[in-house]
Amino acid sequence: MSDFNSKEIEKYIHNSKLRIRVKLGTQKTEIVGWDDKLKVLKVHIHAKAEDNKANIEIIKLFSKLLKKKIALIGLKSRDKIIIIN
């Protein structure tokens, strides 16, 4: 995983939403950093898109980090919005 913790991630959450840009099939799953130009949190995901594996990995990663239930918008896009409940 990355060096990001929940406090660092929370500063990018607005109205219970977090915008992320995902790169799939990477060597490891990690949060890379904030892209100030695009206003997204860049995330590398080890899993590939097949059988929804990457989306499941994203949900597990952010649920564990934030210790909250989350949902995803943009299931078939590399740009996603995480809804934090």
C-alpha positions in Angstrom: 0.0 0.0 0.0 1.1 3.6 0.0 2.1 6.1 2.7 -1.2 7.9 2.6 -3.4 7.7 5.7 -7.0 8.6 6.3 -6.1 12.1 7.6 -4.2 12.9 4.4 -7.0 11.6 2.2 -9.7 13.4 4.1 -8.3 16.8 2.9 -9.3 15.8 -0.7 -12.8 14.8 0.2 -15.5 17.3 -0.6 -19.2 16.8 0.2 -18.5 13.1 1.0 -17.0 12.6 -2.5 -13.4 11.9 -3.5 -12.3 12.0 -7.2 -9.7 9.5 -8.2 -7.9 8.5 -11.4 -7.0 4.9 -11.6 -4.2 3.1 -13.5 -4.8 -0.7 -13.7 -2.5 -3.6 -13.9 0.4 -2.0 -12.0 3.0 -3.8 -10.0 1.3 -3.0 -6.7 -1.8 -1.2 -5.3 -1.0 2.2 -3.9 -2.1 5.8 -3.7 0.4 7.7 -5.8 -0.6 11.3 -4.9 -2.7 14.3 -5.7 -2.8 15.7 -9.2 -3.5 19.4 -8.6 -4.2 20.2 -12.2 -6.8 17.5 -12.6 -8.0 17.7 -9.0 -7.9 13.9 -8.6 -6.1 11.5 -6.3 -4.0 9.2 -8.5 -4.3 5.5 -7.6 -2.4 2.5 -9.0 -4.4 -0.8 -8.8 -2.7 -4.2 -9.3 -5.9 -5.9 -10.5 -7.1 -5.8 -14.1 -10.5 -4.6 -15.1 -11.8 -8.1 -15.8 -14.7 -9.4 -13.7 -14.9 -6.1 -11.8 -11.7 -7.1 -9.9 -10.2 -3.6 -10.0 -13.3 -1.9 -8.7 -13.5 -4.4 -5.8 -9.8 -3.7 -5.0 -10.5 0.1 -5.0 -13.5 -0.4 -2.6 -11.4 -2.6 -0.3 -8.5 -0.1 -0.3 -10.5 3.0 0.5 -12.9 1.2 2.9 -9.9 0.0 4.9 -8.1 3.4 4.9 -11.1 5.5 5.7 -12.8 2.9 8.0 -16.1 3.8 6.3 -18.5 2.3 3.7 -18.0 3.6 0.2 -19.5 3.3 -3.2 -18.1 4.0 -6.6 -19.4 6.0 -9.5 -17.7 5.4 -12.9 -17.3 1.7 -12.8 -16.1 1.5 -16.4 -14.0 4.6 -16.4 -10.5 5.4 -15.2 -11.9 8.5 -13.6 -14.1 7.6 -10.6 -15.9 9.2 -7.8 -15.8 7.6 -4.4 -18.9 8.3 -2.3 -18.2 8.1 1.4 -21.1 7.0 3.7 
